Amino acid sequence: MVERLNYLRMQAHLKYLQEIHQLSPASLRRYRFYLRHLLIWADDQLFRDAHLIRPTFPVYVTSLAGRDRSSLSPPSQKKIIESSKRFFVWAKANYSKEYSRLTNEWIESLRPARAPQRPQEHVFVAVDEAIHLATFPTPEDDLALHRDRAAAAMLFLSGMRASAFTTLPISAVDLSQRSIRQWPELGVLTKNGKRATTYLLPIPELHAVVQAWDELVRSQLPPTTPWYTPIEHTWGEQRLSSKEPGKNRHQALDKRLRRLFELAGLPYKSAHKFRHGHAVYGLLKAQTMADYKAVSMNLMHEDVKITDEIYAPLLSNEVEERISKLTAQPMDQLEGELIMSLNRLSNVDLAQLMVAAAHRLKSPDKLR
C-alpha cells in the first residue's frame, strides 16, 4: 500500500516541475509514469528511509518487466532512475530536516545497475526502402495510397516525428526552399513545444513524390488543412477532405503505413523508424562536425550529445568498413578542417600543440 506522505511529496514535486521548470503536460505525464515505480517500490515505507529499503531501487528497477514480459530496456531503466534521483535531490533541498538521513552520497549512488549488454537489433528505414515505398506502382484513383506514399517520402526526407507530421499544415511546407516550419503556433505538435524550421534531405526520387502530392493538396484545399490530408470515401470514390482530423491521427498513420509496407512487399517499420533512417542517412553523409551539427539541429535536438547517444548505435554496421579503410588511406591524402588548421601552424606552434596534447592524454577524464 502506497504511503500517503510519499504520494503528497511526489505531487508537490510534479507541481514544482510544472510551475518552475514549465514542463509540458506530455512531459509531466512521462515523469508521473516514471515516478510511480518509486512509489510502488517504497510501498508503505517513508521516502526518508529509502536508504534502508531492500532491494535497493536500482536492483528493483532491473526486475521490472516490459511489454514483452522481458526486463525493461536499459534506456527505460535509466529514465526511471534518473527521474527518481531528481526527485530526491529536490526533496532533500526542500525538506532538509525530513530527509536529513538521506546523504548526498546515497542519492548519487542511484544509477542503473551494471549488467551485461544485450545484443540489440537496430532498426531503421533505409533510403532504398523509402524510395521503394514512395514509388511502387499504385492505382491512379487510390488517393489514400498516393497520400501514404507521399507520407513515406516526407517522413524520410524531413525526419519529423509522427505527431508533428500528422499536424503539419500545408502552409508550413515550402518545397521551393526545402523547408518545414515546425512551429507550434501553426498547430504543429512538436515534442515539448519546440519551434524550429527544418530542411528536407536532397533525394530527388523522394522529392518528386512529395512535390506531386503537395501540388494536389494546394490546388484543392485551404492552407490550414493538414498536409497528410484526411480522405473521404463516398460510394467507392475518394476525395480530399478539409475536415479536422482526430486526436489519434498519428496512430492512424501507423495503420496506413502498415498497409503500405504490406503492398510494397517489405517488412513493416513504424513511422518513427523513418526518423531513424533520416538521421542515419544524414550522419553517414556528414563530412565535418559542422555537417554533424546540422543533422542534429534538423532533428531538433538541443545538443549533439543527444544525437550521438540515440543514433550512434545505428551506425555500428559502418564501423568495420570505416576502420578497415584507415590503414589504406595515406596520410598525405587526409582532408578536413583539422588538417587544414594544422597546415596553417608554424613548427613552433606545432611543437607547443604536441606538448599540450600529451598533457591532455594523461588525463582520461578530460577526454569524455
Secondary structure as UniProt FT lines:
FT   HELIX           4..19
FT   HELIX           25..42
FT   TURN            43..44
FT   HELIX           47..52
FT   HELIX           57..62
FT   TURN            67..68
FT   HELIX           74..94
FT   TURN            96..101
FT   HELIX           104..108
FT   HELIX           127..135
FT   TURN            140..141
FT   HELIX           143..158
FT   HELIX           162..166
FT   HELIX           170..172
FT   STRAND          173..174
FT   TURN            175..178
FT   STRAND          179..182
FT   HELIX           184..186
FT   HELIX           191..193
FT   STRAND          196..199
FT   HELIX           204..220
FT   TURN            223..224
FT   STRAND          231..234
FT   TURN            235..236
FT   STRAND          237..240
FT   TURN            247..248
FT   HELIX           249..264
FT   HELIX           271..285
FT   HELIX           289..298
FT   TURN            299..300
FT   HELIX           304..311
FT   HELIX           312..315
FT   HELIX           316..326
FT   TURN            327..328
FT   HELIX           331..333
FT   HELIX           337..343
FT   HELIX           347..361
FT   HELIX           364..367
//
